[in-house]
Amino acid sequence: MESRRLFSRFIGDIQALTSIHQVAKEERIYLIFLGMLVLLGAFLRLMFISQPMRYDEAFTYTVFASRGLREVLTNYQLPNNHIFHSILVALTTNLLGNQPWIIRLPTFLAGMLTIPSTYFVARSYFNQEAGVLSAGLVAGSSLLIEYSTNARGYQLICLFTLLLLLLARRILSEPKPLTWGLFIGISALGLFTVPTMLYPYGGVVVWLLVSVILGDVSPEIRKKFLVALLLSVAAVFFLVFMLYLPAIIYSGLDRLVNNQFVQPGSWAESLRLLGSLLISLWDHWNRDIPQPLAWLLLIGCVLALLFHRRLSKDKVSLLGVMLLWCLVFALLSNRVPPWSRVFLFLLPLYFIWASAGLVYLLGKLPLNSPRLVSKIIPTAALFIAFLIGYNLSQSRSVYYSEQTGALQDAEYIAVWLDNHAHQGDAIASYVPSDAPLQYYLDKNHITIPHIYRRGQDFSFRRAFVIVSRNNGQSLEYVLDKVELKNKLDLSTSRLVKSFPSADIFEVYRAGVSSVVSPASLDEANPDD
């Protein structure tokens, strides 16, 4: 009898959870436009899903995912291994093969799911008008498109954050065991993907806590709710510890919590990083967005924060709490991330709150009517997504972005080396060239010549040095970084091939007489 009662309660929880998205007749037009936005978002993302592999994602595949699940679960020598994401990459590539679009399939799917998730979050916290407008911004955002076609864990964090927001809203209104369980599970998976998931997870937990204190739950269940919240936090960190346990055992706890990329700095350094981070966020978030629209979005977000009680039934703004938590946590820990991609999860939230503020502003116009709004907002959302997408197609900013490292011509360079390098030659390259080059050499089964690794001393007579022009590198810089400068005779260096993103230099080892090589003849034939 008890088991039957628990099963019935579980089924009831599922029905209650899924009923939050029952479609009302007046919402159908919004869902039709949402479907069009999802299709447009898919088209824009498919434009770049086969772009050249970037440094971080190439490193993830060659060092972790391609070597099997054991390597993924245990090797945390560098935080490049976003473990849950790397597991997904390992599974998809084992099933479908080694192609850039296959490696990026998990992030692509997460990026696609982010579009409807944005709509439902905005509808849950504000209204369906804000939902379709923010979904349009997410569908067309070139930064979100970039990370939907970049095999890293950040797009998964965006999706997990939106799902947490949906569950947090449900928990406040009706805290069921199933909802708490999903909240715990998604939080743990997010932290297992990238530890910086602590920013959105902590923000949501603090918001729930503040909401309870301010009376967003009935006094009868307040104490019970606080106990459940505390237990959920304990459950999340227990699960995360167990998930990371293989990496802790084999790589050490320091690699996880105190590696070179997360070591605390001084207050002065934290404030300096914060200033540059804010500038970087503004530039990246508004990339390919027309400047007037960018300022309108900022105004809308500010309005949504200032007039929160008029726009939402919540007593405290979730975005306001989230921003405050991120700022306080980063400054108090003296761990301000220098990369704007860590806060990519905030971009869909920014679009949601900006859309809510603009819808509120539109509602103040004298010609406003519900029927007019139901026509204007969805059409505007589709137009904005098309506009940003068109700007992206013209600028190709995703292709030319240097975020997470890029060597756009890596595959062509690999093929050229296969045709011109011989036994006894070496390749010298440095970040961000080495990992993409290694990926394409492996993918094309090119084993000659050897890539020179810092500290190695294998025998070679000639080196081909890859110098990334896009990153302002020089021949001397690359050789110094790979500790090869003293082993080569720089007087023998010559430029043998130029690509749009990089140059290839031929340099002989000190004490080896240079001869005219097949590679040096390519100067006369740059199209070879």
C-alpha positions as CSV (number, residue, x, y, z in Angstrom):
1,M,0.0,0.0,0.0
2,E,2.8,2.4,0.9
3,S,4.6,1.7,-2.4
4,R,1.4,2.3,-4.3
5,R,0.8,5.6,-2.5
6,L,4.3,6.7,-3.3
7,F,4.0,5.7,-7.0
8,S,0.7,7.6,-7.3
9,R,2.3,10.7,-5.7
10,F,5.2,10.4,-8.1
11,I,2.8,10.3,-11.1
12,G,0.9,13.3,-9.7
13,D,4.1,15.2,-9.3
14,I,5.0,14.6,-13.0
15,Q,1.5,15.7,-14.1
16,A,1.8,18.9,-11.9
17,L,5.3,19.7,-13.2
18,T,4.3,19.2,-16.9
19,S,1.1,21.1,-16.6
20,I,2.9,24.4,-16.2
21,H,3.3,24.6,-20.0
22,Q,-0.3,23.7,-21.0
23,V,-1.0,25.8,-24.1
24,A,-3.7,28.4,-23.8
25,K,-5.5,29.4,-27.0
26,E,-4.2,33.0,-26.8
27,E,-0.6,31.7,-26.6
28,R,-0.7,29.7,-29.8
29,I,0.5,32.6,-31.9
30,Y,3.5,33.0,-29.6
31,L,4.4,29.3,-29.9
32,I,4.1,29.5,-33.7
33,F,6.6,32.4,-33.8
34,L,8.8,30.5,-31.2
35,G,8.9,27.6,-33.7
36,M,10.0,29.9,-36.4
37,L,12.7,31.3,-34.2
38,V,14.0,27.9,-33.3
39,L,14.2,27.1,-37.1
40,L,16.0,30.3,-37.7
41,G,18.4,29.7,-34.8
42,A,19.1,26.2,-36.1
43,F,20.0,27.7,-39.6
44,L,22.3,30.3,-38.1
45,R,24.1,27.7,-36.0
46,L,24.4,25.2,-38.8
47,M,26.3,27.9,-40.8
48,F,29.2,27.6,-38.4
49,I,29.0,24.1,-37.0
50,S,31.8,22.9,-39.4
51,Q,34.1,25.9,-38.9
52,P,37.8,25.2,-38.2
53,M,38.4,23.7,-34.8
54,R,39.5,26.1,-32.1
55,Y,42.3,25.6,-29.6
56,D,40.2,24.7,-26.5
57,E,37.9,22.3,-28.2
58,A,40.7,20.7,-30.2
59,F,42.6,20.2,-27.0
60,T,39.5,18.8,-25.3
61,Y,39.1,16.2,-28.0
62,T,42.7,15.2,-28.6
63,V,43.8,15.0,-25.0
64,F,40.6,13.8,-23.3
65,A,37.6,12.8,-25.3
66,S,39.4,10.8,-28.0
67,R,41.2,8.7,-25.3
68,G,38.0,7.2,-23.8
69,L,35.8,7.7,-20.8
70,R,38.5,6.6,-18.3
71,E,40.8,9.5,-19.4
72,V,37.9,11.9,-19.3
73,L,36.8,10.9,-15.8
74,T,40.3,10.8,-14.2
75,N,42.5,13.4,-16.0
76,Y,42.0,16.9,-14.6
77,Q,45.6,18.0,-15.1
78,L,44.1,21.1,-16.8
79,P,40.6,22.6,-16.3
80,N,40.1,22.4,-20.1
81,N,38.4,19.1,-19.3
82,H,34.7,20.1,-18.8
83,I,34.1,16.6,-17.7
84,F,30.3,16.1,-18.3
85,H,30.6,17.8,-21.7
86,S,33.7,15.7,-22.5
87,I,31.7,12.6,-21.7
88,L,29.1,13.6,-24.2
89,V,31.8,14.4,-26.9
90,A,33.4,11.0,-26.3
91,L,30.0,9.2,-26.7
92,T,29.0,11.1,-29.8
93,T,32.3,10.7,-31.6
94,N,32.5,7.0,-30.7
95,L,29.1,6.5,-32.2
96,L,29.3,8.9,-35.2
97,G,33.0,9.4,-35.9
98,N,35.5,12.2,-35.8
99,Q,34.3,15.3,-37.5
100,P,34.1,18.9,-36.2
101,W,30.3,19.0,-36.4
102,I,30.0,15.7,-34.5
103,I,32.4,16.9,-31.8
104,R,30.2,20.0,-31.5
105,L,26.9,18.1,-31.5
106,P,26.3,18.3,-27.7
107,T,26.8,22.1,-27.6
108,F,24.7,22.5,-30.7
109,L,21.8,20.7,-29.2
110,A,22.2,22.6,-25.9
111,G,22.2,25.9,-28.0
112,M,19.0,24.9,-29.7
113,L,17.3,24.0,-26.5
114,T,18.3,27.3,-25.0
115,I,15.9,29.1,-27.4
116,P,12.6,27.6,-26.2
117,S,13.9,27.4,-22.6
118,T,14.4,31.2,-22.7
119,Y,10.9,31.6,-23.8
120,F,9.4,29.5,-21.0
121,V,11.6,31.1,-18.3
122,A,10.6,34.6,-19.5
123,R,6.9,33.6,-19.6
124,S,7.2,32.1,-16.1
125,Y,8.8,35.2,-14.5
126,F,7.1,37.9,-16.6
127,N,4.9,37.2,-19.6
128,Q,4.8,35.5,-23.0
129,E,5.6,38.8,-24.8
130,A,8.9,39.0,-23.0
131,G,9.3,35.3,-23.8
132,V,9.1,35.5,-27.5
133,L,11.2,38.7,-27.7
134,S,14.0,37.3,-25.6
135,A,13.8,34.0,-27.5
136,G,14.4,36.0,-30.7
137,L,17.4,37.7,-29.2
138,V,18.8,34.3,-28.1
139,A,18.2,32.8,-31.6
140,G,20.1,35.6,-33.3
141,S,22.8,36.3,-30.8
142,S,26.2,35.8,-32.5
143,L,27.9,35.1,-29.2
144,L,25.4,32.3,-28.3
145,I,25.7,31.0,-31.8
146,E,29.5,30.9,-31.4
147,Y,29.3,28.9,-28.2
148,S,26.6,26.6,-29.7
149,T,29.2,25.7,-32.4
150,N,32.3,25.5,-30.0
151,A,32.8,22.2,-28.2
152,R,33.1,23.6,-24.7
153,G,30.8,23.3,-21.7
154,Y,29.6,26.9,-21.5
155,Q,26.5,26.5,-23.6
156,L,25.5,23.6,-21.5
157,I,25.8,25.9,-18.4
158,C,23.4,28.4,-20.2
159,L,20.8,25.6,-20.6
160,F,21.2,24.2,-17.1
161,T,20.8,27.7,-15.7
162,L,17.6,28.3,-17.5
163,L,16.3,24.9,-16.4
164,L,17.2,25.8,-12.8
165,L,15.2,29.0,-13.1
166,L,12.2,27.1,-14.3
167,L,12.5,24.6,-11.4
168,A,13.1,27.4,-8.9
169,R,9.9,29.1,-9.9
170,R,8.0,25.8,-9.6
171,I,9.6,25.1,-6.2
172,L,8.5,28.4,-4.8
173,S,4.9,27.8,-5.8
174,E,4.7,24.1,-5.1
175,P,7.8,22.4,-3.6
176,K,7.3,18.8,-4.7
177,P,9.9,16.0,-4.2
178,L,10.3,15.5,-7.9
179,T,11.0,19.2,-8.5
180,W,13.6,19.2,-5.8
181,G,15.1,16.1,-7.2
182,L,15.4,17.6,-10.7
183,F,16.8,20.8,-9.2
184,I,19.5,18.8,-7.4
185,G,20.3,16.7,-10.4
186,I,20.7,19.5,-12.9
187,S,22.7,21.6,-10.4
188,A,25.1,18.6,-10.0
189,L,25.5,18.1,-13.7
190,G,26.2,21.8,-14.2
191,L,29.0,21.7,-11.6
192,F,30.3,18.5,-13.1
193,T,30.5,20.3,-16.4
194,V,32.3,23.4,-15.3
195,P,32.9,24.3,-11.6
196,T,32.0,28.0,-12.5
197,M,28.4,26.7,-12.5
198,L,28.7,27.8,-8.9
199,Y,27.9,31.3,-10.1
200,P,24.4,30.6,-11.4
201,Y,23.7,27.8,-8.9
202,G,24.7,30.0,-6.0
203,G,22.6,32.9,-7.4
204,V,19.5,30.7,-7.7
205,V,19.9,29.3,-4.1
206,V,20.4,32.8,-2.6
207,W,17.3,34.0,-4.5
208,L,15.3,31.1,-3.1
209,L,16.5,31.9,0.4
210,V,15.8,35.6,0.1
211,S,12.3,34.9,-1.4
212,V,11.5,32.6,1.6
213,I,12.7,35.2,4.1
214,L,10.6,38.0,2.4
215,G,7.5,35.8,2.4
216,D,7.1,34.4,-1.1
217,V,6.1,31.1,0.5
218,S,3.4,30.6,3.0
219,P,4.4,30.8,6.7
220,E,3.1,27.3,7.3
221,I,5.8,25.7,5.1
222,R,8.5,28.3,5.5
223,K,10.6,26.2,8.0
224,K,10.1,23.0,6.1
225,F,11.1,24.8,2.9
226,L,14.3,26.1,4.4
227,V,15.2,22.6,5.7
228,A,14.6,21.2,2.2
229,L,16.7,24.0,0.6
230,L,19.6,23.2,3.0
231,L,19.3,19.5,2.3
232,S,19.3,20.1,-1.4
233,V,22.5,22.1,-1.2
234,A,24.1,19.3,0.8
235,A,22.9,16.7,-1.7
236,V,24.3,18.7,-4.6
237,F,27.8,19.0,-3.1
238,F,27.8,15.3,-2.1
239,L,26.9,14.3,-5.7
240,V,29.5,16.7,-7.1
241,F,32.1,15.3,-4.8
242,M,31.3,11.7,-5.9
243,L,31.3,12.7,-9.5
244,Y,34.7,14.3,-9.3
245,L,36.1,11.6,-7.0
246,P,37.9,9.7,-9.9
247,A,39.6,13.0,-11.0
248,I,40.5,13.9,-7.4
249,I,42.0,10.4,-6.8
250,Y,44.1,10.4,-10.0
251,S,44.8,14.1,-10.6
252,G,44.7,15.5,-7.1
253,L,42.3,17.9,-5.4
254,D,44.6,20.9,-6.1
255,R,44.0,20.5,-9.8
256,L,40.4,21.1,-9.2
257,V,40.2,23.9,-6.6
258,N,43.6,25.6,-6.8
259,N,45.0,25.3,-10.4
260,Q,46.8,28.2,-12.0
261,F,43.6,29.5,-13.6
262,V,41.6,29.9,-10.4
263,Q,44.2,31.0,-7.9
264,P,43.1,34.0,-5.9
265,G,44.7,37.4,-6.5
266,S,44.9,40.7,-4.7
267,W,42.0,43.1,-4.3
268,A,43.7,45.5,-6.7
269,E,44.0,42.8,-9.3
270,S,40.4,41.7,-8.8
271,L,39.1,45.3,-9.3
272,R,41.2,45.7,-12.4
273,L,39.9,42.4,-13.8
274,L,36.4,43.4,-13.0
275,G,36.7,46.6,-15.0
276,S,38.1,44.9,-18.1
277,L,35.5,42.1,-17.7
278,L,32.6,44.5,-17.8
279,I,33.9,46.1,-20.9
280,S,34.5,42.7,-22.5
281,L,30.9,41.6,-21.6
282,W,29.4,44.7,-23.2
283,D,31.5,44.2,-26.4
284,H,30.8,40.5,-26.7
285,W,27.1,40.5,-25.7
286,N,26.3,43.2,-28.3
287,R,28.4,41.9,-31.1
288,D,26.5,42.2,-34.4
289,I,23.6,43.9,-32.6
290,P,22.9,47.4,-34.0
291,Q,24.0,50.0,-31.5
292,P,20.5,51.7,-31.1
293,L,19.1,48.2,-30.2
294,A,22.0,47.5,-27.8
295,W,21.2,50.7,-25.9
296,L,17.5,49.9,-25.9
297,L,18.2,46.5,-24.4
298,L,20.2,48.1,-21.7
299,I,17.5,50.6,-20.9
300,G,14.9,47.7,-20.9
301,C,17.0,45.7,-18.4
302,V,17.5,48.7,-16.1
303,L,13.7,49.4,-16.2
304,A,13.0,45.7,-15.4
305,L,15.3,45.9,-12.4
306,L,14.0,49.3,-11.1
307,F,10.3,48.5,-11.6
308,H,10.5,44.9,-10.7
309,R,7.4,44.8,-8.4
310,R,5.3,46.2,-11.3
311,L,6.5,43.6,-13.7
312,S,6.6,40.4,-11.6
313,K,4.8,38.9,-8.7
314,D,8.1,38.0,-7.0
315,K,9.2,40.2,-4.1
316,V,12.8,40.3,-5.2
317,S,14.4,40.3,-8.7
318,L,16.1,37.1,-9.5
319,L,18.5,38.8,-11.9
320,G,19.3,41.5,-9.3
321,V,20.2,38.8,-6.8
322,M,22.2,36.8,-9.4
323,L,24.3,39.9,-10.3
324,L,24.9,40.7,-6.7
325,W,25.9,37.1,-5.9
326,C,28.3,37.0,-8.8
327,L,29.9,40.3,-7.8
328,V,30.2,39.5,-4.1
329,F,31.5,35.9,-4.7
330,A,34.1,36.9,-7.2
331,L,35.4,39.8,-5.1
332,L,35.4,38.1,-1.7
333,S,37.1,35.0,-3.2
334,N,39.5,37.3,-5.1
335,R,38.8,35.1,-8.1
336,V,37.4,37.4,-10.8
337,P,37.5,35.3,-14.0
338,P,39.4,37.1,-16.8
339,W,37.2,35.5,-19.5
340,S,33.8,36.8,-20.3
341,R,32.7,33.3,-21.4
342,V,32.5,32.3,-17.8
343,F,29.4,34.6,-17.5
344,L,27.8,33.5,-20.8
345,F,24.9,32.1,-18.7
346,L,23.9,35.7,-17.8
347,L,23.3,36.6,-21.5
348,P,19.9,34.8,-21.9
349,L,18.9,36.3,-18.5
350,Y,19.9,39.8,-19.7
351,F,17.8,39.3,-22.8
352,I,14.9,38.2,-20.7
353,W,15.0,41.1,-18.3
354,A,15.7,43.6,-21.1
355,S,12.7,42.2,-23.1
356,A,10.4,42.4,-20.0
357,G,11.5,46.1,-19.5
358,L,10.8,47.0,-23.2
359,V,7.4,45.2,-23.1
360,Y,6.6,47.2,-20.0
361,L,7.7,50.4,-21.8
362,L,5.5,49.5,-24.8
363,G,2.6,49.0,-22.5
364,K,2.8,52.7,-21.4
365,L,2.2,53.9,-25.0
366,P,-1.3,55.3,-25.5
367,L,-1.9,53.1,-28.7
368,N,-1.2,49.9,-26.8
369,S,-3.8,47.1,-26.8
370,P,-3.5,43.4,-26.0
371,R,-4.4,42.5,-29.6
372,L,-1.8,45.0,-31.0
373,V,0.9,43.7,-28.7
374,S,0.2,40.1,-29.7
375,K,1.0,41.1,-33.3
376,I,3.8,43.6,-32.8
377,I,6.0,41.7,-30.3
378,P,6.3,38.3,-32.1
379,T,6.8,40.0,-35.4
380,A,9.5,42.3,-33.8
381,A,11.2,39.2,-32.3
382,L,11.4,37.5,-35.7
383,F,12.6,40.7,-37.4
384,I,15.3,41.3,-34.7
385,A,16.6,37.7,-35.0
386,F,16.8,38.1,-38.8
387,L,18.5,41.4,-38.5
388,I,21.2,40.2,-36.1
389,G,21.6,37.0,-38.2
390,Y,22.1,39.1,-41.3
391,N,24.7,41.2,-39.6
392,L,26.4,38.0,-38.5
393,S,26.4,36.6,-42.0
394,Q,28.1,39.7,-43.3
395,S,30.7,40.1,-40.5
396,R,31.3,36.3,-40.0
397,S,32.3,37.3,-36.5
398,V,31.9,33.8,-35.3
399,Y,34.4,32.5,-37.8
400,Y,36.9,35.2,-37.1
401,S,36.5,35.2,-33.3
402,E,39.7,34.6,-31.4
403,Q,37.9,33.4,-28.3
404,T,39.2,30.1,-26.9
405,G,42.0,30.3,-29.5
406,A,41.9,29.9,-33.2
407,L,44.0,28.9,-36.2
408,Q,41.5,29.2,-39.1
409,D,43.9,27.6,-41.6
410,A,45.0,24.6,-39.4
411,E,43.6,22.0,-41.8
412,Y,45.2,23.5,-44.8
413,I,48.5,23.9,-43.0
414,A,48.3,20.2,-41.9
415,V,47.8,19.1,-45.6
416,W,50.6,21.4,-46.7
417,L,53.0,19.8,-44.2
418,D,52.0,16.4,-45.3
419,N,53.0,17.2,-48.8
420,H,56.3,19.1,-48.0
421,A,57.7,17.8,-44.7
422,H,59.8,14.6,-44.5
423,Q,61.3,12.2,-42.1
424,G,63.7,14.1,-39.8
425,D,61.7,17.3,-39.9
426,A,59.9,18.8,-36.9
427,I,57.0,21.2,-36.4
428,A,57.1,24.0,-33.9
429,S,54.0,25.9,-32.9
430,Y,52.5,27.5,-29.8
431,V,49.1,28.4,-28.4
432,P,46.7,28.8,-30.1
433,S,48.2,27.0,-33.1
434,D,49.4,23.7,-31.6
435,A,46.1,22.0,-30.6
436,P,44.1,22.7,-33.8
437,L,47.2,21.6,-35.9
438,Q,47.5,18.4,-33.8
439,Y,43.8,17.7,-34.3
440,Y,44.0,18.0,-38.1
441,L,47.2,16.1,-38.3
442,D,45.6,13.2,-36.4
443,K,42.4,13.5,-38.3
444,N,44.2,13.2,-41.6
445,H,46.5,10.4,-40.2
446,I,49.6,12.5,-40.8
447,T,52.5,11.2,-38.6
448,I,55.4,12.9,-40.4
449,P,56.9,15.3,-39.3
450,H,56.9,15.2,-35.5
451,I,55.4,18.0,-33.5
452,Y,58.2,19.4,-31.2
453,R,57.1,19.5,-27.5
454,R,58.9,21.7,-25.0
455,G,61.5,19.7,-23.2
456,Q,61.9,17.1,-25.9
457,D,65.2,16.5,-27.6
458,F,64.5,14.1,-30.5
459,S,66.8,14.3,-33.5
460,F,65.7,16.5,-36.4
461,R,67.5,18.5,-39.0
462,R,64.9,21.0,-40.1
463,A,61.9,22.7,-38.4
464,F,58.8,24.2,-39.8
465,V,57.6,26.9,-37.5
466,I,53.9,28.0,-37.5
467,V,53.6,31.7,-36.6
468,S,50.1,33.0,-36.0
469,R,49.7,36.4,-37.5
470,N,46.2,36.9,-36.1
471,N,47.7,36.7,-32.6
472,G,50.6,39.0,-33.3
473,Q,53.2,36.2,-33.0
474,S,56.8,36.4,-34.4
475,L,59.2,33.6,-35.3
476,E,61.4,34.4,-32.3
477,Y,58.4,34.4,-30.0
478,V,57.2,30.9,-31.0
479,L,60.7,29.5,-30.8
480,D,61.3,31.0,-27.4
481,K,58.0,29.6,-26.0
482,V,58.7,26.1,-27.2
483,E,62.3,26.4,-25.9
484,L,63.8,25.7,-29.4
485,K,65.5,29.0,-30.1
486,N,69.0,27.9,-29.0
487,K,68.8,24.7,-31.1
488,L,68.2,26.4,-34.4
489,D,70.3,28.6,-36.7
490,L,68.0,31.6,-37.2
491,S,70.2,32.8,-40.1
492,T,68.8,29.9,-42.2
493,S,65.1,31.0,-41.5
494,R,63.0,31.7,-44.5
495,L,59.3,32.2,-45.1
496,V,58.1,29.3,-47.2
497,K,54.3,29.6,-47.1
498,S,51.7,32.2,-46.1
499,F,48.1,31.5,-45.1
500,P,45.5,34.2,-44.2
501,S,45.9,33.4,-40.5
502,A,49.5,32.2,-40.2
503,D,53.0,32.0,-41.8
504,I,55.2,28.9,-42.1
505,F,59.0,29.4,-41.6
506,E,61.7,26.9,-42.5
507,V,64.6,26.9,-40.1
508,Y,67.6,24.5,-39.9
509,R,69.1,23.1,-36.8
510,A,72.3,24.7,-35.6
511,G,75.3,22.9,-37.2
512,V,73.2,21.5,-40.1
513,S,73.9,22.9,-43.6
514,S,70.8,24.2,-45.3
515,V,70.0,23.1,-48.8
516,V,67.3,24.1,-51.2
517,S,64.3,22.1,-50.1
518,P,60.9,21.4,-51.8
519,A,59.3,23.6,-49.2
520,S,61.4,26.7,-50.1
521,L,60.3,26.5,-53.7
522,D,56.8,27.3,-52.6
523,E,57.6,30.9,-52.3
524,A,57.2,31.1,-56.0
525,N,53.9,29.3,-56.0
526,P,51.8,30.6,-53.1
527,D,48.6,28.9,-54.4
528,D,50.1,25.4,-54.0
